[in-house]
Amino acid sequence: MAAYFTSSSAMLSEGIHSLVDSGNGILLLYGLRQSQKPADRRHPFGRSKEQYFWGLIVAVLIFAIGGGMSFYEGIKHIEHPEPLTDPLWNYVVLGVAILFEGWAFWLAARALTQSSGPGSGFWQQLRTSKDPAVFASVLENLAALLGLVLALLGVYFGHAFANPYLDGAASVAIGLLLMLVAVFLVSRTRSLLVGTGVDDATLDQVLEIVGRQPAVETSRPPLTMYLGPADVVLALDVDFHDHLSAGEVEVAVRELQHAIRAVFPEFKRIFIEAKSLTEKSHDAASSTPQISPQI
């Protein structure tokens, strides 16, 4: 309404952005709900990747609707500028919006820090977070806060210098900002959709846990893949000592699974290919897959 009464292109861009944000929040919540459905015959690994799919849809909407329409509106306003009217309502609406968006950004950033844990900076947490509901929310609120500041500057300087082109330029800047955020989100969700593994530090810790098991002789580098923010598949290829019987190998497999999950509960599914080096007994788990139950 403020954009309509004051003929401000920047205000209209922020109105579009707010509508897109509201719809995106609903999509992220829907993806979160879908991801919590239990595994079935059609989806034996569950549906955790629903979050990544809907996170990608959110990124596309931010780029196409939020960024594209804001950019178009700014260009149109520059080509056909309209005289700006009393900016009072613009300042009131933008001031209230900045307060609310600032609070929302603080809450989202706190959730990001809690999910990532201490020891890393804000931008590092954004790059490494595997939860689209968190990092998308942080970026959307940050973009909204910066967009509001750009709109405020566009309105203020447009009136101060009686130059409506500055208001259109602010709308273009908001559109470019949203496109930049969308490109980052697409990059993050794409890598998660195609199959991203855990970081090197986690892999080293897993190998250390495996090496501490008395029944283990050697092991190959583990294979991992994120199915969801707290749902990771782990595949291990382990050689057990050749003097172990099939029953002892089975016990050793269970102990190894428990030891890994005690440190990394996000490994919901652990697949261990257990090999015994004995030549006397071929049934002592040579190339026998051991599959952990789903938690």
C-alpha positions as CSV (number, residue, x, y, z in Angstrom):
1,M,0.0,0.0,0.0
2,A,2.8,2.4,0.8
3,A,4.4,1.7,-2.6
4,Y,1.0,2.5,-4.3
5,F,0.4,5.8,-2.5
6,T,4.0,7.1,-2.8
7,S,4.9,5.7,-6.3
8,S,8.1,4.3,-4.9
9,S,9.7,1.5,-7.0
10,A,12.0,0.5,-4.1
11,M,9.0,0.0,-1.8
12,L,7.2,-2.1,-4.5
13,S,10.3,-4.3,-4.8
14,E,10.3,-4.8,-1.0
15,G,6.6,-5.6,-1.1
16,I,7.3,-8.3,-3.7
17,H,10.2,-9.6,-1.7
18,S,8.0,-9.9,1.4
19,L,5.4,-11.9,-0.5
20,V,8.1,-14.2,-1.9
21,D,9.6,-14.7,1.6
22,S,6.2,-15.6,3.0
23,G,5.6,-18.2,0.3
24,N,9.1,-19.6,0.7
25,G,8.7,-20.0,4.4
26,I,5.6,-22.2,3.7
27,L,7.5,-24.3,1.2
28,L,10.4,-24.8,3.6
29,L,8.0,-25.9,6.3
30,Y,6.3,-28.3,3.8
31,G,9.7,-29.8,2.9
32,L,10.5,-30.3,6.5
33,R,7.2,-32.0,7.1
34,Q,7.7,-34.3,4.1
35,S,11.2,-35.2,5.1
36,Q,10.0,-36.6,8.4
37,K,7.9,-39.2,6.8
38,P,9.0,-42.8,7.7
39,A,10.8,-45.0,5.3
40,D,8.7,-47.4,3.2
41,R,9.2,-49.8,0.3
42,R,9.2,-47.1,-2.2
43,H,11.6,-44.9,-0.2
44,P,13.8,-47.3,1.8
45,F,16.2,-44.6,2.9
46,G,13.4,-42.3,4.0
47,R,12.6,-38.9,2.5
48,S,15.1,-36.6,4.1
49,K,16.2,-35.1,0.8
50,E,12.7,-33.5,0.5
51,Q,14.3,-30.6,2.4
52,Y,17.0,-30.2,-0.3
53,F,14.5,-30.3,-3.1
54,W,12.2,-27.6,-1.6
55,G,15.2,-25.6,-0.7
56,L,16.1,-25.6,-4.4
57,I,12.6,-24.5,-5.4
58,V,12.9,-21.6,-2.9
59,A,16.1,-20.5,-4.5
60,V,14.5,-20.5,-7.9
61,L,11.6,-18.5,-6.7
62,I,13.9,-15.9,-5.1
63,F,15.8,-15.5,-8.3
64,A,12.8,-15.5,-10.7
65,I,10.1,-13.7,-8.8
66,G,11.9,-11.7,-6.1
67,G,15.0,-10.8,-8.0
68,G,13.6,-10.7,-11.5
69,M,10.5,-8.6,-10.8
70,S,12.4,-6.2,-8.6
71,F,15.0,-5.7,-11.3
72,Y,12.4,-5.3,-14.0
73,E,10.4,-2.8,-11.8
74,G,13.6,-0.8,-11.2
75,I,14.4,-0.6,-14.9
76,K,10.9,0.4,-15.8
77,H,10.9,3.1,-13.2
78,I,14.2,4.5,-14.5
79,E,12.9,4.5,-18.1
80,H,9.6,6.1,-17.0
81,P,10.2,7.9,-13.7
82,E,7.2,9.0,-11.6
83,P,7.4,12.0,-9.2
84,L,7.7,10.9,-5.6
85,T,5.1,12.0,-3.1
86,D,5.3,12.5,0.6
87,P,7.8,9.8,1.9
88,L,6.4,9.8,5.5
89,W,4.6,6.5,5.1
90,N,7.6,5.0,3.4
91,Y,9.8,5.8,6.4
92,V,7.2,4.5,8.9
93,V,6.7,1.2,7.0
94,L,10.4,0.7,6.4
95,G,11.3,1.5,10.0
96,V,8.9,-1.1,11.4
97,A,9.9,-3.6,8.8
98,I,13.6,-3.2,9.6
99,L,12.9,-3.8,13.3
100,F,11.0,-7.0,12.5
101,E,13.5,-8.3,9.9
102,G,16.4,-7.5,12.2
103,W,14.7,-9.6,15.0
104,A,14.0,-12.4,12.5
105,F,17.6,-12.4,11.2
106,W,18.9,-12.6,14.8
107,L,16.7,-15.6,15.5
108,A,17.8,-17.3,12.3
109,A,21.5,-16.6,12.9
110,R,21.2,-18.0,16.4
111,A,19.6,-21.2,15.0
112,L,22.5,-21.5,12.5
113,T,25.1,-21.1,15.3
114,Q,23.3,-23.7,17.4
115,S,23.1,-26.2,14.6
116,S,26.7,-25.7,13.5
117,G,28.2,-25.6,16.9
118,P,31.0,-23.2,18.1
119,G,34.4,-22.9,16.6
120,S,33.6,-21.4,13.2
121,G,32.7,-18.0,11.9
122,F,29.3,-16.9,10.5
123,W,30.2,-17.2,6.9
124,Q,31.9,-20.6,7.4
125,Q,28.7,-21.8,9.1
126,L,26.7,-20.7,6.2
127,R,28.9,-22.5,3.7
128,T,29.0,-25.8,5.7
129,S,25.5,-26.0,7.1
130,K,23.5,-28.9,5.7
131,D,20.1,-27.7,6.8
132,P,18.3,-25.6,4.1
133,A,15.6,-24.6,6.5
134,V,18.3,-22.9,8.5
135,F,20.8,-21.4,6.0
136,A,18.0,-20.4,3.6
137,S,16.2,-18.6,6.4
138,V,19.3,-16.8,7.4
139,L,20.1,-15.7,3.9
140,E,16.5,-14.7,3.2
141,N,16.3,-12.6,6.3
142,L,19.7,-11.0,5.7
143,A,18.7,-10.2,2.1
144,A,15.4,-8.7,3.4
145,L,17.2,-6.6,5.9
146,L,19.8,-5.3,3.4
147,G,16.9,-4.8,0.9
148,L,15.0,-2.6,3.3
149,V,18.1,-0.5,3.9
150,L,18.6,-0.1,0.2
151,A,14.9,0.9,-0.2
152,L,15.3,3.4,2.7
153,L,18.3,4.9,1.1
154,G,16.6,5.1,-2.3
155,V,13.6,6.8,-0.9
156,Y,15.6,9.2,1.2
157,F,18.1,10.3,-1.5
158,G,15.4,10.3,-4.2
159,H,13.5,12.9,-2.1
160,A,16.5,14.8,-0.9
161,F,17.8,15.4,-4.4
162,A,14.3,15.4,-6.1
163,N,15.6,12.6,-8.3
164,P,13.2,9.7,-8.9
165,Y,15.9,7.8,-10.8
166,L,17.6,7.0,-7.4
167,D,14.4,5.2,-6.3
168,G,14.5,3.0,-9.4
169,A,18.2,2.4,-8.9
170,A,17.5,1.1,-5.4
171,S,14.9,-1.3,-6.8
172,V,17.5,-2.6,-9.3
173,A,20.0,-3.0,-6.5
174,I,17.4,-5.0,-4.5
175,G,16.8,-7.3,-7.5
176,L,20.6,-7.9,-8.0
177,L,20.9,-8.7,-4.2
178,L,18.1,-11.2,-4.4
179,M,19.6,-12.8,-7.5
180,L,23.0,-13.1,-5.7
181,V,21.4,-14.8,-2.7
182,A,19.5,-17.1,-5.0
183,V,22.6,-18.2,-6.9
184,F,24.3,-19.1,-3.5
185,L,21.3,-21.1,-2.4
186,V,21.1,-23.0,-5.7
187,S,24.8,-23.8,-5.4
188,R,24.4,-25.1,-1.8
189,T,21.2,-27.2,-2.4
190,R,22.6,-28.6,-5.7
191,S,25.6,-30.1,-4.0
192,L,23.4,-31.6,-1.3
193,L,21.0,-33.0,-3.8
194,V,23.7,-34.7,-5.9
195,G,25.2,-36.3,-2.8
196,T,27.7,-34.5,-0.5
197,G,29.8,-36.4,2.1
198,V,31.0,-35.3,5.5
199,D,34.0,-33.1,5.9
200,D,37.6,-34.4,6.1
201,A,37.8,-33.9,9.9
202,T,34.8,-36.1,10.4
203,L,36.3,-38.8,8.1
204,D,39.5,-38.7,10.0
205,Q,37.7,-39.2,13.3
206,V,35.7,-42.1,11.9
207,L,38.9,-43.8,10.8
208,E,40.4,-43.2,14.2
209,I,37.4,-44.8,15.9
210,V,37.7,-47.8,13.5
211,G,41.4,-48.1,14.2
212,R,40.9,-48.2,17.9
213,Q,38.7,-51.4,17.7
214,P,40.7,-54.4,18.8
215,A,39.1,-56.7,16.3
216,V,40.0,-54.5,13.3
217,E,43.2,-55.0,11.3
218,T,42.8,-52.6,8.5
219,S,40.1,-50.5,6.8
220,R,39.6,-48.5,3.6
221,P,38.5,-44.9,3.5
222,P,34.9,-44.6,4.5
223,L,32.2,-43.5,2.1
224,T,29.5,-41.0,3.3
225,M,26.5,-39.1,1.9
226,Y,24.1,-36.7,3.4
227,L,20.4,-37.7,3.0
228,G,19.3,-34.9,5.3
229,P,20.7,-32.4,7.8
230,A,20.9,-35.1,10.5
231,D,20.8,-38.2,8.3
232,V,24.1,-39.5,6.9
233,V,24.9,-42.9,5.3
234,L,28.2,-44.4,6.2
235,A,29.8,-47.3,4.3
236,L,32.9,-49.1,5.6
237,D,35.1,-51.8,4.2
238,V,36.9,-53.4,7.1
239,D,39.3,-56.3,7.4
240,F,39.1,-58.1,10.8
241,H,41.8,-60.2,12.3
242,D,42.1,-63.7,10.7
243,H,41.7,-65.5,14.0
244,L,38.1,-64.3,14.5
245,S,35.2,-66.6,14.0
246,A,32.0,-65.6,12.2
247,G,30.3,-64.9,15.5
248,E,33.1,-62.8,16.8
249,V,33.1,-60.8,13.6
250,E,29.4,-60.2,14.1
251,V,29.9,-58.9,17.6
252,A,32.8,-56.7,16.4
253,V,30.6,-55.2,13.8
254,R,27.9,-54.3,16.3
255,E,30.5,-52.8,18.7
256,L,32.0,-50.7,15.8
257,Q,28.5,-49.4,14.9
258,H,27.9,-48.4,18.6
259,A,31.3,-46.7,18.9
260,I,30.7,-44.6,15.8
261,R,27.1,-43.6,16.7
262,A,28.2,-42.6,20.2
263,V,30.3,-39.9,18.6
264,F,28.3,-39.2,15.4
265,P,24.6,-39.9,16.0
266,E,23.8,-38.4,12.6
267,F,25.1,-41.7,11.0
268,K,21.6,-43.2,10.9
269,R,22.6,-46.0,8.6
270,I,26.0,-47.7,8.8
271,F,26.9,-50.4,6.2
272,I,29.9,-52.5,7.0
273,E,31.5,-54.9,4.6
274,A,33.3,-57.2,7.1
275,K,36.2,-59.3,5.8
276,S,38.1,-61.9,7.8
277,L,41.6,-62.9,6.5
278,T,41.4,-66.4,7.7
279,E,42.1,-69.1,5.1
280,K,40.7,-71.9,7.2
281,S,37.1,-70.8,7.3
282,H,35.5,-69.2,4.3
283,D,32.3,-68.6,6.2
284,A,34.0,-66.3,8.7
285,A,32.4,-63.3,7.0
286,S,34.4,-63.0,3.9
287,S,32.7,-60.2,1.9
288,T,29.6,-60.5,4.1
289,P,27.6,-57.3,4.2
290,Q,26.4,-56.2,7.7
291,I,23.6,-53.7,7.6
292,S,22.7,-51.7,10.6
293,P,19.0,-51.1,11.5
294,Q,17.5,-47.7,10.9
295,I,17.2,-45.6,14.0
